Amino acid sequence: MRKSVINTQNLFILLAVLVFMSCKTTRTITTYEKLKPISANRLIKNVEDNAFEYKGLDIKRIACVYESPENKTSFRASLSSANDRFIQVSISKLNLPVARILLTPDSVKMVNYLAKNYFLGDYSYIEKQLGAAVDFQVVQSILTNDVFSYRNDEKDKDFKEFVSYVDSGMYVLQSVKNRKLEKINRKGKDEKIDRYLKKLDEENFIVQYLYIDPVTYKVRKIVMDDVSAGRKVTVNFDEFTAVGKQLYPGNIDIHFLSPENDLKMKIKLSKFSLESDPDISFKIPEKYKPTN
């Protein structure tokens, strides 16, 4: 029988980058095959207007099933967040603490209770794993089911290249125009990718897709396709549930695929509360050693 273990480094990639997204009244969100196309700008505004709003958020029960080619295991987690201040995730198994992750606008911290070590750094660690610009605002946008761009444009033109269309009964926001994508997919693909990246001053050619429900304007699916490195992250949101007067995903499926990794996680969320002023409870035990 294969031993069930938790690879905390791989978990950190999944949890820190896509930190989880109440209440028992589950609503099924329907989609329609015949939709009128709308502009990307209007679609972005509609999603932003319907994003989940909170000052403080606690998710006390997060049941996770984590799977890699080597093992499959389940564990529990909880989340506490203060809007624009911090996101904190605690992971446990069999009521024993496994790890704690703290994200703030300018830092990434993790304590690994199994290995008795800790990590203190910034978002460059996550960016290195995914090959894309990731910061606190991106993670918080996923947490609130809002639109986001992997690009971090200093001139605030993150969504300049985005286009919108209809697919499978949902609206789709795509980060690269179809014409440009078609050109790159023709002959001379590598050369065109290099030219395109040089123009954007970026290292990886990533195509981002956001699938949006046409009724509630909630993000139902996120795909980040790193074409140049052969890596892809797919996040599916389902079973949207009432939290106060808002809707929140009750199920989240994450798939991180790369030449080195094939990681999956299924997440179920319950026991929500909207707090006015949650506190950080992150401490590094004495004698724990730093790790890269």
C-alpha positions as CSV (number, residue, x, y, z in Angstrom):
1,M,0.0,0.0,0.0
2,R,1.4,3.4,-1.0
3,K,2.1,5.6,2.0
4,S,0.0,8.8,2.1
5,V,2.2,11.8,2.6
6,I,1.9,15.6,2.1
7,N,4.5,17.2,0.0
8,T,4.4,20.7,1.6
9,Q,6.4,22.4,-1.1
10,N,3.9,21.3,-3.7
11,L,1.0,22.2,-1.5
12,F,2.5,25.6,-1.0
13,I,2.5,26.2,-4.8
14,L,-1.2,25.4,-5.0
15,L,-2.3,27.0,-1.8
16,A,-0.3,30.2,-1.9
17,V,-0.9,30.9,-5.5
18,L,-4.6,30.0,-5.6
19,V,-5.5,30.5,-2.0
20,F,-9.0,29.1,-1.6
21,M,-12.1,30.5,-2.5
22,S,-21.5,29.8,2.6
23,C,-24.3,28.4,4.8
24,K,-26.0,25.7,3.2
25,T,-28.3,27.1,0.6
26,T,-26.6,26.0,-2.6
27,R,-27.7,27.6,-5.9
28,T,-27.1,26.0,-9.2
29,I,-25.9,28.6,-11.7
30,T,-27.3,28.0,-15.2
31,T,-25.7,28.9,-18.5
32,Y,-27.2,29.6,-21.8
33,E,-26.1,28.5,-25.2
34,K,-27.3,31.6,-27.0
35,L,-25.6,34.7,-25.6
36,K,-25.1,38.1,-27.1
37,P,-21.4,39.0,-27.2
38,I,-20.4,42.0,-25.1
39,S,-17.1,44.0,-25.0
40,A,-14.2,43.0,-22.8
41,N,-14.4,46.3,-20.9
42,R,-18.1,45.9,-20.1
43,L,-17.6,42.2,-19.1
44,I,-14.7,43.2,-16.7
45,K,-16.9,45.9,-15.1
46,N,-19.8,43.5,-14.6
47,V,-17.5,40.9,-12.9
48,E,-16.0,43.6,-10.7
49,D,-19.4,44.9,-9.7
50,N,-20.4,41.4,-8.6
51,A,-17.2,40.4,-6.9
52,F,-17.4,39.1,-3.3
53,E,-17.0,42.0,-0.8
54,Y,-15.8,41.7,2.8
55,K,-13.8,43.5,5.5
56,G,-12.9,40.3,7.2
57,L,-13.5,36.7,6.2
58,D,-13.2,33.4,8.1
59,I,-13.6,30.0,6.5
60,K,-13.3,27.5,9.3
61,R,-13.7,24.2,7.5
62,I,-11.9,23.5,4.2
63,A,-11.7,19.8,3.3
64,C,-9.0,19.1,0.8
65,V,-8.0,16.1,-1.3
66,Y,-4.5,16.4,-2.7
67,E,-3.2,14.1,-5.5
68,S,0.2,13.8,-7.2
69,P,1.6,10.9,-9.3
70,E,3.3,9.7,-6.1
71,N,0.6,9.9,-3.6
72,K,-3.0,10.9,-2.6
73,T,-4.0,12.3,0.7
74,S,-6.6,14.4,2.4
75,F,-6.3,17.1,5.0
76,R,-8.1,20.0,6.5
77,A,-7.5,23.7,6.4
78,S,-8.9,27.0,7.6
79,L,-8.6,30.5,6.2
80,S,-8.7,34.0,7.7
81,S,-8.4,37.2,5.7
82,A,-8.6,40.9,6.2
83,N,-9.3,42.7,2.9
84,D,-6.2,44.3,1.4
85,R,-4.2,43.4,4.6
86,F,-3.5,39.7,4.8
87,I,-4.6,36.1,3.9
88,Q,-3.7,33.4,6.3
89,V,-4.1,29.6,5.8
90,S,-3.6,26.9,8.4
91,I,-3.3,23.3,7.3
92,S,-3.8,20.2,9.6
93,K,-4.1,16.4,9.3
94,L,-5.6,14.2,12.0
95,N,-5.9,17.3,14.1
96,L,-2.2,17.9,14.0
97,P,-0.8,21.1,12.5
98,V,1.1,20.6,9.2
99,A,1.8,24.2,8.0
100,R,0.7,27.8,8.2
101,I,0.9,30.3,5.3
102,L,0.7,34.0,5.6
103,L,0.4,36.3,2.6
104,T,0.6,40.1,3.0
105,P,0.9,42.8,0.2
106,D,4.7,42.6,0.4
107,S,5.6,39.2,1.9
108,V,5.1,35.5,1.8
109,K,5.7,33.4,4.9
110,M,5.3,29.7,5.8
111,V,5.9,27.5,8.8
112,N,6.3,23.8,8.2
113,Y,5.6,22.0,11.5
114,L,6.5,18.6,10.1
115,A,10.0,19.6,8.9
116,K,10.4,22.2,11.7
117,N,11.5,24.9,9.4
118,Y,10.1,28.2,8.0
119,F,10.2,30.3,4.8
120,L,10.3,34.1,4.8
121,G,10.3,35.9,1.4
122,D,8.3,37.6,-1.2
123,Y,6.2,36.7,-4.3
124,S,9.3,36.0,-6.4
125,Y,9.2,32.4,-5.0
126,I,5.7,31.9,-6.4
127,E,6.5,33.7,-9.6
128,K,9.5,31.3,-10.1
129,Q,7.3,28.3,-9.7
130,L,4.6,29.5,-12.1
131,G,6.7,31.7,-14.4
132,A,4.1,34.5,-14.1
133,A,3.7,37.7,-12.2
134,V,1.8,36.9,-9.0
135,D,1.2,39.3,-6.2
136,F,-1.2,39.8,-3.3
137,Q,-3.8,41.5,-5.4
138,V,-3.9,38.5,-7.8
139,V,-4.4,36.1,-4.9
140,Q,-7.0,38.3,-3.3
141,S,-8.9,38.6,-6.7
142,I,-9.1,34.8,-6.8
143,L,-10.3,34.7,-3.2
144,T,-13.1,37.2,-4.0
145,N,-13.9,35.7,-7.4
146,D,-12.9,38.9,-9.2
147,V,-11.2,39.4,-12.6
148,F,-7.4,39.7,-12.6
149,S,-4.5,39.9,-15.0
150,Y,-1.3,38.0,-14.6
151,R,0.5,41.0,-16.0
152,N,1.7,43.8,-13.8
153,D,1.8,46.7,-16.2
154,E,3.3,49.9,-14.6
155,K,1.0,52.0,-16.9
156,D,-2.1,50.3,-15.6
157,K,-2.8,48.6,-18.9
158,D,-3.1,45.0,-17.6
159,F,-6.3,44.4,-19.6
160,K,-5.4,46.2,-22.8
161,E,-4.9,43.0,-24.8
162,F,-8.0,41.2,-23.5
163,V,-10.8,40.1,-25.8
164,S,-14.2,38.6,-25.0
165,Y,-16.3,36.0,-26.7
166,V,-18.9,33.3,-26.0
167,D,-18.0,29.6,-25.5
168,S,-20.1,26.7,-24.1
169,G,-22.8,29.0,-22.7
170,M,-20.4,31.3,-20.8
171,Y,-18.6,34.5,-21.5
172,V,-14.8,34.2,-21.9
173,L,-12.1,36.8,-21.3
174,Q,-8.9,36.0,-23.1
175,S,-5.6,37.8,-22.5
176,V,-4.3,37.6,-26.1
177,K,-6.2,38.6,-29.2
178,N,-7.2,35.8,-31.4
179,R,-5.4,37.2,-34.5
180,K,-2.1,37.4,-32.5
181,L,-2.6,33.9,-31.1
182,E,-3.2,32.5,-34.6
183,K,0.0,34.1,-35.9
184,I,2.0,32.7,-33.1
185,N,0.6,29.2,-33.7
186,R,1.7,29.3,-37.4
187,K,5.2,28.7,-38.7
188,G,8.0,30.4,-36.8
189,K,6.1,30.0,-33.5
190,D,9.3,30.3,-31.3
191,E,10.5,33.4,-33.1
192,K,7.1,35.1,-32.8
193,I,6.8,34.2,-29.2
194,D,10.3,35.7,-28.5
195,R,9.3,38.9,-30.4
196,Y,6.0,39.2,-28.5
197,L,7.7,38.7,-25.1
198,K,10.4,41.2,-25.9
199,K,7.7,43.8,-26.7
200,L,5.9,43.1,-23.4
201,D,9.2,42.9,-21.5
202,E,8.2,39.4,-20.1
203,E,9.9,36.1,-19.9
204,N,7.0,33.6,-20.5
205,F,4.2,33.6,-23.1
206,I,1.1,33.0,-21.0
207,V,-2.5,33.0,-22.3
208,Q,-5.1,33.6,-19.6
209,Y,-8.7,32.6,-19.9
210,L,-11.5,33.6,-17.5
211,Y,-14.9,31.8,-18.0
212,I,-17.7,33.9,-16.6
213,D,-21.3,33.0,-15.8
214,P,-23.7,35.1,-17.9
215,V,-26.3,35.5,-15.2
216,T,-24.4,36.2,-12.0
217,Y,-21.1,37.3,-13.6
218,K,-19.2,35.1,-11.3
219,V,-15.9,33.6,-12.5
220,R,-16.5,29.9,-13.1
221,K,-13.2,28.8,-14.4
222,I,-9.6,30.2,-14.7
223,V,-7.0,28.8,-17.1
224,M,-3.4,30.1,-17.1
225,D,-1.6,28.5,-20.0
226,D,2.2,29.0,-20.1
227,V,2.8,28.1,-23.7
228,S,6.6,28.7,-23.6
229,A,7.2,26.5,-20.5
230,G,4.5,23.9,-21.1
231,R,2.8,24.7,-17.8
232,K,-0.9,25.1,-17.1
233,V,-3.0,25.9,-14.1
234,T,-6.8,25.3,-14.3
235,V,-9.2,26.3,-11.5
236,N,-12.9,25.4,-11.6
237,F,-15.4,27.0,-9.2
238,D,-18.8,25.3,-8.6
239,E,-21.7,24.9,-6.2
240,F,-22.0,28.6,-5.5
241,T,-23.5,29.1,-2.0
242,A,-25.2,32.0,-0.2
243,V,-22.9,33.9,2.2
244,G,-25.0,36.6,3.6
245,K,-26.5,38.3,0.5
246,Q,-23.6,37.2,-1.8
247,L,-22.6,34.1,-3.7
248,Y,-19.4,32.2,-3.0
249,P,-18.0,29.0,-4.6
250,G,-18.5,26.0,-2.3
251,N,-16.3,23.6,-4.5
252,I,-13.0,24.4,-6.1
253,D,-10.9,22.0,-8.2
254,I,-7.3,23.0,-9.0
255,H,-5.0,21.3,-11.5
256,F,-1.4,22.3,-11.9
257,L,0.3,20.6,-14.9
258,S,3.9,21.0,-15.9
259,P,6.7,18.8,-17.3
260,E,7.8,18.3,-13.7
261,N,4.5,18.1,-11.8
262,D,0.9,16.9,-12.2
263,L,-0.8,18.2,-9.0
264,K,-4.6,18.1,-8.3
265,M,-6.6,19.4,-5.4
266,K,-10.3,19.2,-4.7
267,I,-11.6,21.6,-2.1
268,K,-14.9,21.8,-0.2
269,L,-15.6,24.9,1.9
270,S,-18.1,25.4,4.8
271,K,-18.5,27.3,8.1
272,F,-18.1,30.8,6.9
273,S,-18.3,34.0,8.9
274,L,-17.8,37.7,7.9
275,E,-15.6,39.2,10.6
276,S,-15.1,43.0,11.0
277,D,-11.4,42.9,12.1
278,P,-9.6,39.5,12.1
279,D,-6.1,39.2,13.6
280,I,-2.9,37.5,12.4
281,S,-1.9,34.5,14.4
282,F,1.4,33.7,12.7
283,K,4.4,32.8,14.9
284,I,7.6,30.9,14.2
285,P,8.5,28.5,16.9
286,E,12.0,28.7,18.5
287,K,14.7,26.4,17.1
288,Y,12.9,26.2,13.7
289,K,15.4,26.6,10.8
290,P,15.0,28.9,7.8
291,T,14.7,27.2,4.4
292,N,14.8,28.5,0.8
